[in-house]
């Protein structure tokens, strides 16, 4: 090992202005990827949920703030069907998260950084749509917040899980999310574009982690919550703060050095969000707020032929 490699805290061979520009570009790319990743997983979640609802002969009205499911008759909304409908979305999101992680390290291992950035966030969003949704839903159950918009929480409610078991599963989900954050510290650091950058002292690692994960999470959450106006509900809103259980542990480990052989260069690349990423994210936002603002109805019922209709509006 050379002397230069040993002295990993020596100043980076790049101007401070250029380094700040790289952090800014990294933050913008992270923000766009955070929003795109959320909307991709969100769409998977509801497409799977809606498909199951259609198979159960239910009307689906997909709006940007919730999915309304209306059974043809009250007797169709059995406990078994409630459990299936409210659990299939989170399970699909979890499976999509694992698929994203697999693609990141296999098919797209040496591919476009933009694709890898989106896969990075679909992994975290997919996990949050399962474990984070469980935490929020269980908290709503335990607080006796009688609101149909309890999402995954209704699965635990209709499984007739006692408070103790719900607390146990909620605490387990919380622990898993924190551990996932801690274990993915190296995953985040290795997305840096230079060995010297993430080995050049804790202040460089802290600034890179903040720009690539923490800032996109904070700003992206505010933007997405603003787009929900005026139809806010506790379940959808709490999704974003809960994600901090995975993001904050990553930031807390910025003082730890990481040895990596996956990055061979000491040069700092100038990352700039591509036009394709901007267009892709804007297209998803238009679909989310404009198209779903009007709503997508499938299997619409003829009210004149229905004697009893019971409407539920949860699925967030």
C-alpha positions as CSV (number, residue, x, y, z in Angstrom):
1,X,0.0,0.0,0.0
2,X,1.4,3.4,-1.0
3,X,1.9,6.4,1.3
4,X,-0.9,8.2,-0.6
5,X,-3.3,5.3,0.0
6,X,-2.4,5.3,3.7
7,X,-3.0,9.0,4.1
8,X,-6.7,8.8,3.3
9,X,-7.5,12.1,5.2
10,X,-5.4,14.2,2.8
11,X,-7.3,16.9,1.0
12,X,-9.1,15.9,-2.1
13,X,-7.5,16.8,-5.4
14,X,-10.4,18.9,-6.5
15,X,-11.5,22.5,-5.9
16,X,-14.0,23.2,-3.1
17,X,-16.3,24.9,-5.6
18,X,-16.3,21.9,-7.9
19,X,-16.9,19.6,-4.9
20,X,-19.9,21.7,-3.8
21,X,-21.2,21.5,-7.4
22,X,-20.9,17.7,-7.3
23,X,-22.8,17.6,-4.0
24,X,-25.5,19.8,-5.4
25,X,-25.8,17.6,-8.6
26,X,-25.8,14.5,-6.4
27,X,-28.7,15.9,-4.3
28,X,-30.7,16.9,-7.3
29,X,-30.3,13.4,-8.9
30,X,-31.1,11.8,-5.5
31,X,-34.3,14.0,-5.2
32,X,-35.5,13.1,-8.7
33,X,-34.7,9.4,-8.1
34,X,-36.4,9.5,-4.7
35,X,-39.6,10.8,-6.2
36,X,-39.5,8.5,-9.2
37,X,-38.7,5.5,-7.0
38,X,-41.7,6.3,-4.7
39,X,-44.1,6.7,-7.6
40,X,-42.9,3.4,-9.2
41,X,-43.4,1.4,-6.0
42,X,-46.6,3.2,-5.3
43,X,-48.0,2.2,-8.7
44,X,-46.9,-1.4,-8.2
45,X,-48.6,-1.4,-4.8
46,X,-51.9,-0.2,-6.1
47,X,-51.9,-2.0,-9.4
48,X,-51.5,-5.3,-7.6
49,X,-54.1,-4.3,-5.0
50,X,-56.6,-3.2,-7.6
51,X,-56.1,-6.3,-9.6
52,X,-57.0,-8.5,-6.6
53,X,-60.0,-6.3,-6.0
54,X,-61.2,-6.8,-9.5
55,X,-60.8,-10.5,-9.2
56,X,-63.1,-10.3,-6.1
57,X,-65.8,-8.5,-8.3
58,X,-65.2,-5.1,-6.7
59,X,-65.3,-1.6,-8.2
60,X,-61.9,0.1,-8.1
61,X,-61.6,3.9,-8.1
62,X,-57.8,4.7,-7.9
63,X,-57.2,8.3,-6.8
64,X,-53.9,10.0,-6.0
65,X,-54.6,9.9,-2.2
66,X,-56.3,6.5,-1.9
67,X,-57.9,3.6,-3.6
68,X,-61.6,3.2,-3.1
69,X,-62.9,-0.3,-3.2
70,X,-66.7,-0.9,-3.5
71,X,-67.9,-4.5,-3.3
72,X,-71.0,-5.4,-5.4
73,X,-72.8,-6.3,-2.1
74,X,-71.9,-6.1,1.5
75,X,-71.6,-9.9,1.9
76,X,-68.7,-9.9,-0.7
77,X,-66.6,-7.9,1.8
78,X,-65.7,-10.9,3.9
79,X,-62.9,-10.9,6.5
80,X,-60.8,-13.2,4.3
81,X,-61.0,-10.8,1.4
82,X,-60.2,-7.8,3.6
83,X,-57.0,-9.6,4.8
84,X,-56.0,-10.5,1.2
85,X,-56.7,-7.1,-0.3
86,X,-54.9,-5.2,2.4
87,X,-51.9,-7.5,2.5
88,X,-51.2,-8.1,-1.2
89,X,-50.0,-4.6,-1.8
90,X,-47.3,-4.5,0.9
91,X,-46.1,-8.0,0.0
92,X,-45.8,-6.9,-3.7
93,X,-43.9,-3.8,-2.6
94,X,-41.5,-6.0,-0.5
95,X,-41.0,-8.3,-3.4
96,X,-40.3,-5.4,-5.7
97,X,-37.7,-4.1,-3.2
98,X,-35.9,-7.4,-3.3
99,X,-36.0,-7.4,-7.1
100,X,-34.6,-3.9,-7.2
101,X,-31.7,-4.9,-5.0
102,X,-31.0,-8.0,-7.2
103,X,-31.1,-5.9,-10.4
104,X,-28.8,-3.3,-8.9
105,X,-26.1,-5.9,-8.2
106,X,-26.5,-8.0,-11.3
107,X,-28.1,-6.7,-14.5
108,X,-27.3,-3.0,-13.8
109,X,-24.1,-3.5,-11.8
110,X,-22.0,-1.7,-14.4
111,X,-24.7,0.1,-16.2
112,X,-26.1,3.7,-16.2
113,X,-25.8,5.5,-12.9
114,X,-29.3,7.0,-13.3
115,X,-30.9,3.5,-13.4
116,X,-28.9,2.4,-10.4
117,X,-30.0,5.6,-8.5
118,X,-33.7,4.8,-9.1
119,X,-33.2,1.1,-8.2
120,X,-31.5,2.3,-5.0
121,X,-34.6,4.3,-4.0
122,X,-37.1,1.7,-5.1
123,X,-35.4,-0.7,-2.8
124,X,-35.9,1.6,0.2
125,X,-39.4,2.6,-0.8
126,X,-40.4,-1.0,-1.3
127,X,-39.2,-1.9,2.2
128,X,-41.0,1.1,3.7
129,X,-44.3,0.2,2.0
130,X,-44.1,-3.1,3.9
131,X,-42.4,-2.5,7.3
132,X,-43.1,1.3,7.5
133,X,-46.8,0.7,6.5
134,X,-47.0,-2.0,9.2
135,X,-45.7,0.4,11.9
136,X,-48.1,3.2,10.9
137,X,-51.1,0.8,10.5
138,X,-50.4,-0.8,13.9
139,X,-50.1,2.6,15.6
140,X,-53.4,3.6,14.2
141,X,-55.0,0.3,15.4
142,X,-53.6,0.8,18.9
143,X,-54.6,4.4,19.1
144,X,-58.2,3.4,18.3
145,X,-58.2,5.8,15.3
146,X,-61.4,4.5,13.7
147,X,-60.5,5.4,10.1
148,X,-60.8,3.1,7.1
149,X,-57.6,4.6,5.8
150,X,-55.4,2.3,7.9
151,X,-53.9,0.4,4.9
152,X,-51.8,-2.5,6.1
153,X,-53.0,-2.0,9.6
154,X,-56.4,-3.4,8.7
155,X,-54.7,-6.7,7.9
156,X,-53.6,-7.0,11.6
157,X,-57.0,-5.7,12.8
158,X,-59.0,-8.4,10.9
159,X,-56.5,-11.1,11.9
160,X,-57.8,-10.3,15.4
161,X,-54.2,-9.8,16.7
162,X,-54.2,-8.7,20.3
163,X,-52.4,-5.5,21.3
164,X,-49.4,-7.4,22.5
165,X,-48.8,-9.2,19.2
166,X,-49.3,-6.0,17.3
167,X,-46.8,-4.2,19.5
168,X,-44.4,-7.1,19.0
169,X,-44.7,-7.0,15.2
170,X,-44.5,-3.2,15.1
171,X,-41.4,-3.2,17.3
172,X,-39.9,-5.9,15.1
173,X,-40.6,-3.9,12.0
174,X,-39.0,-0.9,13.6
175,X,-35.9,-2.9,14.5
176,X,-35.6,-4.4,11.0
177,X,-35.8,-0.9,9.4
178,X,-33.0,0.5,11.6
179,X,-30.8,-2.6,11.0
180,X,-31.5,-2.3,7.2
181,X,-30.3,1.3,7.4
182,X,-27.1,0.4,9.3
183,X,-26.3,-2.5,7.0
184,X,-26.8,-0.3,3.9
185,X,-24.2,2.2,4.9
186,X,-21.6,0.6,2.7
187,X,-24.2,0.3,0.0
188,X,-24.6,4.1,0.0
189,X,-20.9,4.9,0.4
190,X,-20.0,2.7,-2.6
191,X,-22.2,4.8,-4.8
192,X,-19.6,7.6,-4.4
193,X,-17.7,8.2,-7.6
194,X,-14.2,8.2,-6.1
195,X,-12.3,6.2,-3.5
196,X,-10.7,9.4,-2.3
197,X,-14.1,11.0,-1.8
198,X,-15.4,8.5,0.7
199,X,-12.0,7.8,2.2
200,X,-11.0,11.5,2.4
201,X,-12.3,12.1,5.9
202,X,-15.6,12.0,7.7
203,X,-16.7,15.4,6.6
204,X,-16.6,14.3,3.0
205,X,-18.6,11.2,3.8
206,X,-21.1,13.1,5.9
207,X,-21.7,15.7,3.1
208,X,-22.0,13.0,0.5
209,X,-24.5,10.9,2.5
210,X,-26.5,14.0,3.4
211,X,-26.6,15.0,-0.3
212,X,-27.4,11.5,-1.7
213,X,-29.9,10.2,0.9
214,X,-30.9,12.6,3.7
215,X,-31.7,15.7,1.6
216,X,-33.6,13.8,-1.1
217,X,-35.7,12.1,1.6
218,X,-36.5,15.4,3.4
219,X,-37.3,17.4,0.3
220,X,-38.9,14.6,-1.6
221,X,-41.2,13.9,1.3
222,X,-42.3,17.5,1.5
223,X,-42.9,17.7,-2.2
224,X,-45.0,14.5,-2.3
225,X,-47.0,15.5,0.8
226,X,-47.7,18.9,-0.8
227,X,-49.0,17.1,-3.8
228,X,-51.6,15.3,-1.6
229,X,-53.3,18.7,-0.8
230,X,-56.1,18.9,0.2
231,X,-56.8,15.2,0.7
232,X,-54.4,14.3,3.5
233,X,-54.8,11.3,5.7
234,X,-52.8,10.0,8.6
235,X,-51.7,6.8,7.0
236,X,-50.3,8.3,3.8
237,X,-48.7,11.3,5.6
238,X,-46.9,9.2,8.2
239,X,-45.3,7.0,5.5
240,X,-42.6,9.6,4.9
241,X,-41.4,10.3,8.5
242,X,-41.2,6.6,9.2
243,X,-38.8,6.2,6.4
244,X,-36.3,8.0,8.5
245,X,-35.8,4.8,10.5
246,X,-33.7,3.6,7.6
247,X,-32.2,6.9,6.4
248,X,-31.0,8.4,9.8
249,X,-28.9,5.4,10.8
250,X,-27.0,5.7,7.5
251,X,-26.1,9.3,8.3
252,X,-25.1,8.4,11.8
253,X,-22.3,6.1,10.5
254,X,-20.6,8.8,8.4
255,X,-17.5,8.7,10.7
256,X,-16.8,5.0,9.7
257,X,-14.3,4.4,6.9
258,X,-15.1,2.0,4.2
259,X,-12.6,0.1,2.2
260,X,-13.9,-0.6,-1.3
261,X,-12.4,-2.3,-4.4
262,X,-15.5,-1.6,-6.5
263,X,-14.3,2.0,-7.3
264,X,-10.9,2.1,-9.0
265,X,-10.4,5.8,-9.6
266,X,-9.5,8.7,-7.4
267,X,-11.1,11.1,-9.8
268,X,-14.3,12.8,-8.7
269,X,-16.9,12.5,-11.5
270,X,-19.2,15.5,-12.1
271,X,-22.7,14.0,-11.8
272,X,-25.4,15.9,-13.6
273,X,-29.0,14.8,-13.6
274,X,-29.9,13.7,-17.2
275,X,-32.8,15.2,-19.1
276,X,-34.2,11.7,-19.4
277,X,-34.5,11.4,-15.6
278,X,-36.1,14.8,-15.3
279,X,-38.7,13.9,-18.0
280,X,-39.3,10.5,-16.5
281,X,-40.0,11.9,-13.1
282,X,-42.2,14.7,-14.4
283,X,-44.2,12.1,-16.4
284,X,-44.8,10.1,-13.2
285,X,-45.8,13.2,-11.3
286,X,-48.3,14.1,-14.0
287,X,-49.8,10.6,-13.9
288,X,-49.9,10.8,-10.1
289,X,-51.5,14.2,-9.6
290,X,-53.4,14.9,-12.9
291,X,-54.5,11.4,-14.1
292,X,-55.2,10.1,-10.7
293,X,-56.7,13.4,-9.7
294,X,-59.5,12.5,-12.0
295,X,-59.3,8.9,-10.9
296,X,-59.1,5.6,-12.7
297,X,-62.3,3.5,-12.4
298,X,-62.3,-0.2,-13.3
299,X,-65.2,-2.6,-13.0
300,X,-67.6,0.2,-12.4
301,X,-70.9,-0.8,-10.9
302,X,-74.4,0.0,-12.1
303,X,-75.9,1.6,-9.0
304,X,-79.4,1.1,-10.3
305,X,-79.0,-2.6,-10.1
306,X,-77.3,-2.7,-6.7
307,X,-79.4,-3.1,-3.6
308,X,-76.6,-2.9,-0.9
309,X,-73.3,-1.2,-1.4
310,X,-70.7,-0.8,1.3
311,X,-67.8,1.5,0.4
312,X,-64.4,1.3,2.0
313,X,-61.7,3.9,1.3
314,X,-58.4,2.6,2.7
315,X,-55.6,1.2,0.6
316,X,-53.0,3.8,1.0
